[in-house]
């Protein structure tokens, strides 16, 4: 018996292959995957041809998944066949690791309930549960900007991670959350998620100043925003935040910047800005699952595509980046 598996063979070359099923060890489980989201890092791996470029073997793709347990190793005592679960991929399959969740059967190494495996509420659909991993990334991005109740917040770039950051900020009780993006479709999703206002990039700083007011600095009036969450990976966006943020603003950088960004450190110094990077998840991975359960985040999902129709996924990700979360469902 073979199973279907999405694998990257080279730059721009991603295929739905037939492979051998997983061979789990005694401490592992096998999850029958129901849904798996397409991540921005997946797009990068496809363009590069692998984790760091083409390797000796095709790279298995996918890590944002949910499903039910199909097999339990003899040393696993707290997980049962049939359990509905999500998994912290960084501690079990990796992002760019030896496994890949765009498949039907997935090996989860060293499985332990409450450590890297988490039960899904009975009422939660698998595609909704599969949002847990990207929601965790967005939650952590908001937390790295110390977003709290009463804050004025701007999220720049509302792809799935930015949308999750919007949801986390709103859930934290932020007083006003402004979403910025070039895509009207993504801004519409941000409104559905709970953003109080949306704007395109051309007039964003005027909009932000109108809503959040201004504070004085040695450079003149600046936006009185408390926290910025940068999810674009675009140098000009990060530079714009540093140039326009007010005294004491907090900045979280969750966008992937693969090239150096020229930075005005005089502006950072004089305005006493706090800038933090953001990587991965909250300390409690299940915080993300609880947020998914607490708020309706399904507007993040813009497309459902069957695994057997992977070619359509490739068409979507090769086009304009106006989509939200593309959710691949297993046939």
N, C-alpha and C positions, 0 to 999 in steps of 0.2 A: 504494500500500500504506500502510495505517496500522497503528499499534501501540497496545497498551493502556498507559495511564499513570494513576496515582493523582494527583489534583490537588485542592487546597483552593480552593474558590470563595468561601467566606465563613465566618463563625463557625459551627462545627458542621457545615458543609456540605463534605463530602469525597466525591469521586466517582471512579469508574473510567471514564476518558474514552478516546476514540479520538483519537490525535494523529499528526502526521507523524513519520516515523522521524528519527533524528539525522542531522545534516549535518556530519561531522567535517572538521577542517582537516588539513593535512599532518603536523602534530606530534601528532595525536590518535590514540587507538584507540577502538574500539567494543567494549564487553563485552556478550555475551549473558548477562544476569543469570540465575542459577539460584536464588538465595535471597537474601532481604533481611529483616533484623530490624526490628521496630517499636521506635523509640526514644521515651523520655519526652519529648524535645523535639518529636517528631512530634505527640504528643498536645497539647502546648502550642500548636503552630502551628494545629492543627485548631480548638482552642477559640477562638483569637484571630482565625482567619480568614486567616492568613498569617504571614509572618516577623515583622512588626511590626503586624499587622492587615491587613485587605483591601488588596490592591494593584490596579494596573491590569490585571494578568493573573493567572489562577489560578496558585497556587504548586505546583510539582512536589515530591513528597514522597519521602523515603527516602534513606538514606546508608550503612547497614550491610550491605554486599552482597559476594557472591562469584559468580564465573561464569567463563566461558572467552572468550578473545579472538575476536571475530568479524570484525574489520577492523583493519588497521594502516595508518596514514598513511605516505606516501612518505618522510618525514623521520625516522621511528622505526626504529632499527636493532637494538635489543636486545630486541624483543618480537615474537613470531610468532603468527599465527593458530592457534588451538587451545590456546594456553597457558592453564593454569588459574590464576586470579589472585584476590587481594584488592587493595583500593585504599585508600590513605589519603584519605578524602573531603575533608579540609580543604585539601589541596593540589591537588585535581583537579576535584571536583564541588561542594564546599561543603556545609555543613549549612544548608539554606535557600537554597542557591544556584540557578542557572538550570537545573540538571539535577535529576533525582530518580530513585532506584533502584527504586521500585516500578513496574517496567516490564520489558519484555523486552529491549530494546536501549538501551544507555546510553553516551553519549559521555563519554570521559575525556580531559580537556584536557592538553596538554603531557606526554604519558605518557613515563615513563622507568623502566625496571626498576631496583629497588633504591632509588628515590627516592620515588615515589608509587605504584608498582605492584610487587607482590610475588608470587612464585610460591607456589602451594599444594602441599604434599607430595602425591604421587600417591595415598597411602592415605587422605587426609583428604576426608570428604564435604563438599559445598558448604555444607550448612546448618551444619555445625560450623565451617567456615572463616569463615562470615558472622558468627560470634561475635567475630572479631578486633577490630573497632572498639570495641564496648562493653567487652570485656576490657581493651583498652588504657586506657580511661577509668578502670576500676576499679583496674588496676595502678598508674596514676599517682596515684590517690587514696591508695593504701597507701604509695607511695613518698613522698608529701608529708608523711606522718606518720612518715617515717624508720623504717618497720617493718623489723626485721631478726631474725636468728636469736635465739631465746631470749626474745623479747618476749611480754608479755601484751597482747592486742589485743581491742578491742571494735568491731564494725561495727554501726552503728545504721541500719536500713533496708536490707533485703536483696531489693530489686528487682534487676534485672540488673546494675546498677553495683555495688551492695553485694555481690552474689554474687561478682562478679569480684574485688572487694577481699578478700573472704574467701579466695578461691582464691589470690590473690597473697600474702596474709599467710601462709597455710599453706605455700605453695611456698617462701617466704623462710625457713622454719624457725621461725616463731613458736611459742612454747611452748604458748600457750592462746589460742584465738580464739573469742570469744563473739559470736553473731549475735542481734540484737534486731529484732523486727518484730511488727506486729499480726496478720499473716497466718500461720496454722499451715501453709498450703501452702508459703509462701515459706521458712518455717523448716525444713520438711522438705527443701526443695531445698538450703538452706545446709548441712544435715547431710550430704547426699549429696556436696556439693562439698568437704567436709572440715572444716567448723566443729566444734570440740571440744564446744561446748555451745550451746544456743539458749534464748531466753526471750522472753516477751511484755513489753510496756512497763510493765505495772502493777507487777511485782516485779523489774524488771531490775537496779536498783541493789543490792538485797539479794543477788541471784544473783551479780552482778559482784564484790561485796565478799567473798562466800563463796569464790569461785574465785580471785580475785586478791589477796585480803588488803587491808589498809588501811595508809595512811601518815599520819603526824601533820601537821597544818597549824594555822595560827592559828584556823581555823574548826572544828577538831576532826578526827577520823579521816576520811580520804578514800580513795576507791578507789585501790589501788596499781597501776592499769593503766598500762602504758607508752604506748600509742597508741590513739587513738580515730579512727574514720573515720565521719564523719556524711554519710549519703546520703539523708536524708529530705526536706530542705527545710522541715522544720517548726520554727518558732521555739522551741517548748517543748523540743524534743529538744536543740537546740544550747545552750539555757539550762541544761538539766539536766546536760549534759557539763561546762560551766563551773562549775556549782555543786558537782559531785560528783568531778571529776577531782582526783587527788593532785598533790603538788608535782612540778614538772618534766614533767608529762604533755604529750604532743604530740597535737595535734588537726588533722585534715585535714577541710576542709569541701568536700564534693563535691555536696551537695544544693543544688538551685536555690532560693535565698531571694529571692523577688521583692518582699518587703516588708522594711522595716527591723526589726531584732531588738534590743530593749532588752537591754543587756549590762552585767553586773557587772564593771567593769574593776578594782575593788578585788580581786576574787577572782583575776582574771587576773594582776594585779601581784603579789599576796602569794604566790601559788602558782607564780609564774614559768612560766605555761603558754605553750607555743608553739602558735599557731594559724595555719594556712596555708590558703589557697584552693587548689582543685585543678581544673584545666581541661585537657581533651584528654588527650594520650597521653604515653607514654615518649618520650625523645629518639629512640630507635630504635623505629619503629613495628613492626618485625618482632619485637621482644621479645614483643609480645602474641600474634602468630601462633605463636611458639615455645612460649609458655605453653599455648595451646590444643592444640598438638601434644603437649606434655609431660604434661598432665593431662586426665582425662575431664571436660569441662565441659558435656557434653550434658544433664545434669539441669537446666541453666539454661533449656532450651527446654521450655516448657509446652504450646505449641500449634504445629501446622503447619497453615497455611491456604493454599489455592491463590489466586493473584492473581484469578482469575475469581470467587472467592467473597469479594471484599473486604467485602461487606456484613457477613459474619460477623466479620471483624476489627473493624469499627466497633462491632458489638454487644459484643464482648469488652472493648474499651477504654472503652466507655461504662458498663460495669458496675463492680463492686467491684474494687479493685486487688489482686487475689490471684494474678494470673498472673505467670509469669516472662517469658522472652523469647518473644514471638509471632513465629514465623518464617514469612514469606510466601514460597511457592515458585511459580515460574513454570510455567505449564502447557506 
